[in-house]
Amino acid sequence: MQHGSQGQPIRSDRPVGAVFVFREKAKLLDGEAVRRALSRIAHEIIERHKGSEQLALIGIRSRGAVVAKRLAAEIEAIERSNIPVGVLDITLYRDDLSRIAPNPVLHATEIPFDISNLHLVLVDDVLFTGRTVRAALDALIDLGRPTSIQLAVLVDRGHRELPIRADYVGKNVPTSVKERVEVRLKELDGLDEVVIEESAEAANG
């Protein structure tokens, strides 16, 4: 079963082993638009917290971690203070783990500070069903007792299956469940952009 950049399985009635071909349908954000969205989120975080005291960012691996580091850099440039940044791997906390792969690859969670009594901003690239965020919340609570946890995402594409809402959103995008949102970042993909892709089958339908 394939997975989009937001980590959710792409469901299909095709038999196992079928090849899925996706093509770009529309570009949502180019590099400059990504930069502006992250800058706006950083300013909103500072405004809501009245500064950066006791603030830390936790990015969900892998693209959420990149977004978190960029947001931290934006906040640090404005506040002239160091913002702790951690990276969270939520693989073992997923409720669809058995459907991802027989032997899912585990990565290290890298949070080199105590999260207790901090105001945490959990960061991901795309918010979809909410199940990834739910798993991340479970993982964080196992690590400590933060004062508060908020959620920041670059793109909210809708189709929530759980009562989870982002506090900070770069762009809200209505999508079909048959589409997928691809976030590409320079650190991992060589360029910054966000596009909607649809299956060739849907495009020809």
N, C-alpha and C positions, 0 to 999 in steps of 0.2 A: 504494500500500500504506500503510495507516495505521500509526501508531506510538503506543504508550502513553507515559506520562510517563517510563518507564524507558528509552525510546529504542529499544525492540526492535520489529521489524515484527510486525504481527498477521497471521498467515497465514490464508488462506482459499481455498477453491476457487471463490469467486465471480469472475465476470469483472471485468476492469479497469473502473473507473468505478462499480462497485456501491457503494451507500451502506451504511455500517455504522452501526447504531443500538445504543448501549450504554445500559444502565440500571443504577442503583445496586443492588447486591445486599446489601451490608452495610457498616457503618461500622466501621473498625478502630480508628481513633484520632480523638478530638476534639481541640480546641485545647489543653486542659489536659493530655491524655495525650501530645501531641506535646512540650509543654514539659517534662514529667517525663522522657520518653525521652531528650531531648537533654541534660538536666541529668545524668542517670545516665551517659550516654556520656562527657560531659566529665569527671566524677569518675573513671571507669574509665581514661580516657586519662592523667590526672594520676597515678593510683595506679600504673599500669603503667610510666610513665616516671619515677616518683619526682620529679615536678615538671614544669616546663615548659621547662627549659633545652635549647637546641638543637632546639626543637620548632617545626614549622610545619604548617599545614593547607592542603591543596590541594583545592578543590571542582571537581567536574566540572560544566561548564555544562549547564543553567542552575540547576535546583533543587538540585543538589549544591553549587553555589557559595553559595546562600542558607543551606543547612544548615551549611556550613563556617564562614561568618561568624557564625552563631549559636553554634556550638560554641566558636569563638575568644572570643566575648564572655563565655560561661560560664566558660571557663578563666581568662581575664584577671581576672574578678571574684573568683575563688577565689585565684589565685596572685599577683594584683596585679603582673602583668608583661605586656608587650606580646607578642602572638603573631602572627607573620607569616601572612598569608592570601593565597593565590593562586587564580586562576581558570583552569581548563584547558579548552580546546576540543579535542576529540579527533576531530572530523569526518574529517580526512584520514587518520587512523590506523585507521578502522573497516574490518573485513574484509567488511562488507556494504554498502560505500559505493555500489556500482553499483545496489543495490536500493532505496536511500533515496529518491533523486530524480535526474533527469538533471543538474540543476545545484544541488547542495546548498549551503545558505547557510553561509558560513564566518564565524566570530566570532573575535575576538582572544583569544589566551591572555594572561592578565595575571598574571605572576609577577615582581614587581619586586624579586626578591632571588635570590641564588645558592643553589640547593638543595643544592649539594655539602656533605657532612659534616653535614647536618641529619637529624633524625628526622622523616620526613614521615608525616602521616596523610592518605590520600586519602579524600575524602568524596563519597558519592553518595546520592540519595534512595532508590532501589530497586535491590536486587541481584537479577538474574534469571538469565540464561544465563551471565554472566561475561564476555561479549565486550566490553562497554563498558569494564570494568575492565582487561581485557587491552590494549585500545587505549590506555587512559590510562597504563598502565605503560610501554608502548613510547614514548609521548610524553614521559614524565618522564625516562626514561633518555637520551633525546636531549638533554635540557636540562642534565644534570649527573649527579653520582654521589653520591646521598644515602647516609647511613650505614644507614638502614633505611626501609622503606615499609610502613605498615600500612593497613588498610581499615576505614572506619566507614560504616555505612549506617543509614538510618532504618528501612527495612523489607527483610527478606530473604524473598522469596517462593518460593525453591526453583527447581527445574528447571535446575540447572547443566549447561552443556555443556562447561565447562572446569574444571580443578582449581583453582578459586579459592574462598577462604573469607574471610568478613569477620571481623576481630578484634573489632569493636564493633558490636552490633546493637541497634536500638531495639525492634524486634518481629519475631519469626519468624512467618510466616503461610503455612500450606499453601494452595496455590491450584491451580486447573486451568489448563492451558495455554490454554483458551478464555476465561479471565477476564483482566482487566487490573487493575493496582493504580494508582490515581490519588492522587498526593500533591499537596495544595493548600497553598500557603503564602501568608501575608498579603502578603509583598512582591511576589508575582506574581499572586495569585489573589484577594486580599481577605480570606481566612480561612485558618485552619489546620485541616486534617483529612486523614485518609487513608481512602479507601474502596475496596472491591472492586466492579468493574463487570463485568457479563456482557452478551453480545450478546442482543438481543431474541429472536433466533433460538434461542439456547440456552435462554433463560428459557421459551420457549414449547414447547421440545422435550420 
